[in-house]
Amino acid sequence: MSDTLLTTVIAVTIIGAVLIPYILHTSRKEKRAKDRFKELQITGLHAAAAVHPHIDVLNCIGCGSCVAACPEGDVLGLIGGKAVLVHGAKCIGHGLCEEACPVGAITLLMAPPGRSANLPVLTPQYETSVPGIFIAGELGGLGLIKNAIAQGRTAVTAIAARGPQIPGVLDVVIVGAGPAGLAAGLTALSLGIRYVVVEQGDVGGTILRYPRRKVVLTSPVELPLWGRLRFMEASKEQLLATWENIIRTTGLEVKTGEQMMDILPLESLFRVRTTHDEYITRSVVLALGRRGIPRKLNVPGEELAKVVYQLIDAESYADMDLLVVGGGDSAIEAAIALAVQKTNRVTLSYRQSEFTKIKERNTTHLRDMVRRGRLTLAMNSVVQEIREHHVILATPEGRKELKNDQVFVCIGGELPFGLLSRVGIAIDRQLVENPRTA
Ligand SMILES: Cc1cc2nc3c(=O)[nH]c(=O)nc-3n(C[C@H](O)[C@H](O)[C@H](O)COP(=O)(O)OP(=O)(O)OC[C@H]3O[C@@H](n4cnc5c(N)ncnc54)[C@H](O)[C@@H]3O)c2cc1C
C-alpha cells in the first residue's frame, strides 16, 4: 500500500470514527424531537401559552446551544438542522436559550392573542393606565419568580415615594401572595408604609400548584428584609418552607383565605372589597398571577398537595393512578396526554352522560384511548372526597373508591381580565415582542 493510500485510509477511519457516532447521535436526537413534537401536537401542548422563544430560522445555525441551555428539558429540539419549539406550553420564560444562542436567532415573545396574551399596558414602575393601580408579576406578562419579585419591589418602592400618607387610609393593598405579592409586602414593611396583603388561598402562589418537584431559580434574587435567596434549585416544598420562614422572621402579615372581589374608585382613593372586609387605600398592587381563579370541586381533601388545576408536564407522571375531572377540551387533552404514558392508569370523571362542545380531534383521540384500554371513563360521576391514596366517586352504580396518586381538576377558571376592564385598566391585545422589562 502506498503512503498516500495509507494516509487516506487512516484519515477516513479517523473521520469516520468521529463523524459516524456524531451523525448517529444527532439523528437519534432529531428523531426523538420529531416524535415528541408529533405527540404534543395531539394535545396542543406543542404551542406556547405565554412567553416562549421565537426562532429566526434563517439565522439559526442548528448548533443546539439553546436546546442544551433550557432548564425545562424538551421545550426546544433540533429538527431538520434548526431549532424548533417542540413543547411550547412547558416554557416558563427562563430566557437562557436566548442568551445561549451564538447568532442571536432567538427572541422571547408572548403567545399570540387568542392563546393567552392579554397584556396590561404598564409604566416602567408597573403602574397601569389607572393611576394608583399597579400590576406586578406574571399578570403583567412576564414569567419567573425572579421577575415577579423584582416587579413587586419596584411597584411598592414607587408607591412609597409618592407620600404623603393620609390619616386613616392605607398606602397600599397588595392582592396575591405569590412571589410578586410577597416581595411587594416585604418592601412595604421595610419602607414603613401601611399595607395589607390579601391572598385568596395560601401563601406561595403558583408554586403551590407546581405538578413537579424542582423549582429552578436561574439567577439569585434579593428580598427586602431578608437578603439573597441562596439556592439555585429547590424542591417546591423547600421554597414554600423558605417563604414561611421569611414571613415568620420578618413579621409580614398576610391575610390568607381572603379573596379580592372588586376595586371601586373613591375620588383619588380606592375601596377594595374582599370576601371578608373593605379597605380604603391610596394605591393597589395586583399580583394575581395568570393562573386565574380555577373552579374548585369544594370537596373534602381538595387541599391536598396532589390536587392540581392544570397539567403542564404529562411526561413527569409514570406508573401512577391518576384522576382527571372535567368534560371540556382541557380535561380531555390532559387525560389523553397522561394516558400516552402506557404505565399510567388514568380515569376521566365527568358529571354528564356525554361530552358536548369538544373538539372533534379530541373526541377521536379519546375514543381511541378508551378502545385501547389506556383510559377509563367515569361518566355521570361526581367526586365526593379526595384522600391521600384514594378518591371517592359517586357513580350511577353507587360509591366507588379508586386508588389515586394525583388529581387534575380541569373544570375551568377565570382570568381576571373582566375585573381589570371594569376598573378601567387598558389591555394591549397585540403580540408583544421581547416583553422583558425587569
Ligand atoms: C409548572 C410551573 C413551573 C414553574 N417553574 C418555575 C421555575 O422553576 N422557576 C421560576 O422562576 N418560575 C417558574 N414558574 C413560573 C413562576 O411560578 C411564576 O412566574 C410566578 O409564580 C409568578 O408569580 P406571581 O406572584 O406573579 O403570581 P402567582 O405565583 O401566580 O401568585 C398569584 C397569587 O395571587 C392570588 N390571587 C389571584 N387572584 C386573587 C384574588 N382575586 N384575591 C386574592 N388573591 C388572589 C393567587 O391565589 C396566587 O396565590 C413555573 C410556573 C409553572 C406553572
PDBQT file of the ligand as one rigid body, heavy atoms in Angstrom, charges set to zero:
ROOT
HETATM    1  C1  LIG A 501     -45.357  24.308  36.325  1.00  0.00    +0.000 C 
HETATM    2  C2  LIG A 501     -44.636  25.591  36.506  1.00  0.00    +0.000 A 
HETATM    3  C3  LIG A 501     -43.305  25.568  36.823  1.00  0.00    +0.000 A 
HETATM    4  C4  LIG A 501     -42.607  26.750  37.009  1.00  0.00    +0.000 A 
HETATM    5  N1  LIG A 501     -41.295  26.681  37.361  1.00  0.00    +0.000 NA
HETATM    6  C5  LIG A 501     -40.595  27.817  37.605  1.00  0.00    +0.000 A 
HETATM    7  C6  LIG A 501     -39.236  27.763  37.982  1.00  0.00    +0.000 A 
HETATM    8  O1  LIG A 501     -38.651  26.696  38.095  1.00  0.00    +0.000 OA
HETATM    9  N2  LIG A 501     -38.596  28.935  38.214  1.00  0.00    +0.000 N 
HETATM   10  C7  LIG A 501     -39.222  30.141  38.084  1.00  0.00    +0.000 A 
HETATM   11  O2  LIG A 501     -38.578  31.169  38.304  1.00  0.00    +0.000 OA
HETATM   12  N3  LIG A 501     -40.526  30.227  37.730  1.00  0.00    +0.000 NA
HETATM   13  C8  LIG A 501     -41.223  29.094  37.482  1.00  0.00    +0.000 A 
HETATM   14  N4  LIG A 501     -42.546  29.164  37.094  1.00  0.00    +0.000 N 
HETATM   15  C9  LIG A 501     -43.179  30.491  36.932  1.00  0.00    +0.000 C 
HETATM   16  C10 LIG A 501     -43.480  31.114  38.293  1.00  0.00    +0.000 C 
HETATM   17  O3  LIG A 501     -44.146  30.191  39.132  1.00  0.00    +0.000 OA
HETATM   18  C11 LIG A 501     -44.396  32.323  38.097  1.00  0.00    +0.000 C 
HETATM   19  O4  LIG A 501     -43.817  33.171  37.138  1.00  0.00    +0.000 OA
HETATM   20  C12 LIG A 501     -44.533  33.092  39.428  1.00  0.00    +0.000 C 
HETATM   21  O5  LIG A 501     -45.113  32.273  40.407  1.00  0.00    +0.000 OA
HETATM   22  C13 LIG A 501     -45.408  34.328  39.202  1.00  0.00    +0.000 C 
HETATM   23  O6  LIG A 501     -45.569  34.961  40.416  1.00  0.00    +0.000 OA
HETATM   24  P1  LIG A 501     -46.791  35.948  40.704  1.00  0.00    +0.000 P 
HETATM   25  O7  LIG A 501     -46.607  36.401  42.104  1.00  0.00    +0.000 OA
HETATM   26  O8  LIG A 501     -46.870  36.929  39.621  1.00  0.00    +0.000 OA
HETATM   27  O9  LIG A 501     -48.092  35.051  40.537  1.00  0.00    +0.000 OA
HETATM   28  P2  LIG A 501     -48.543  33.717  41.247  1.00  0.00    +0.000 P 
HETATM   29  O10 LIG A 501     -47.380  32.954  41.771  1.00  0.00    +0.000 OA
HETATM   30  O11 LIG A 501     -49.444  33.072  40.281  1.00  0.00    +0.000 OA
HETATM   31  O12 LIG A 501     -49.377  34.231  42.505  1.00  0.00    +0.000 OA
HETATM   32  C14 LIG A 501     -50.582  34.909  42.371  1.00  0.00    +0.000 C 
HETATM   33  C15 LIG A 501     -51.371  34.798  43.655  1.00  0.00    +0.000 C 
HETATM   34  O13 LIG A 501     -52.492  35.682  43.603  1.00  0.00    +0.000 OA
HETATM   35  C16 LIG A 501     -53.579  35.045  44.218  1.00  0.00    +0.000 C 
HETATM   36  N5  LIG A 501     -54.826  35.657  43.731  1.00  0.00    +0.000 N 
HETATM   37  C17 LIG A 501     -55.286  35.658  42.467  1.00  0.00    +0.000 A 
HETATM   38  N6  LIG A 501     -56.465  36.305  42.399  1.00  0.00    +0.000 NA
HETATM   39  C18 LIG A 501     -56.738  36.733  43.661  1.00  0.00    +0.000 A 
HETATM   40  C19 LIG A 501     -57.826  37.474  44.230  1.00  0.00    +0.000 A 
HETATM   41  N7  LIG A 501     -58.848  37.921  43.500  1.00  0.00    +0.000 N 
HETATM   42  N8  LIG A 501     -57.794  37.730  45.563  1.00  0.00    +0.000 NA
HETATM   43  C20 LIG A 501     -56.755  37.298  46.331  1.00  0.00    +0.000 A 
HETATM   44  N9  LIG A 501     -55.706  36.592  45.837  1.00  0.00    +0.000 NA
HETATM   45  C21 LIG A 501     -55.695  36.332  44.513  1.00  0.00    +0.000 A 
HETATM   46  C22 LIG A 501     -53.455  33.588  43.798  1.00  0.00    +0.000 C 
HETATM   47  O14 LIG A 501     -54.152  32.729  44.672  1.00  0.00    +0.000 OA
HETATM   48  C23 LIG A 501     -51.938  33.395  43.893  1.00  0.00    +0.000 C 
HETATM   49  O15 LIG A 501     -51.535  32.930  45.164  1.00  0.00    +0.000 OA
HETATM   50  C24 LIG A 501     -43.271  27.993  36.878  1.00  0.00    +0.000 A 
HETATM   51  C25 LIG A 501     -44.632  28.027  36.567  1.00  0.00    +0.000 A 
HETATM   52  C26 LIG A 501     -45.311  26.838  36.372  1.00  0.00    +0.000 A 
HETATM   53  C27 LIG A 501     -46.784  26.881  36.056  1.00  0.00    +0.000 C 
ENDROOT
TORSDOF 0
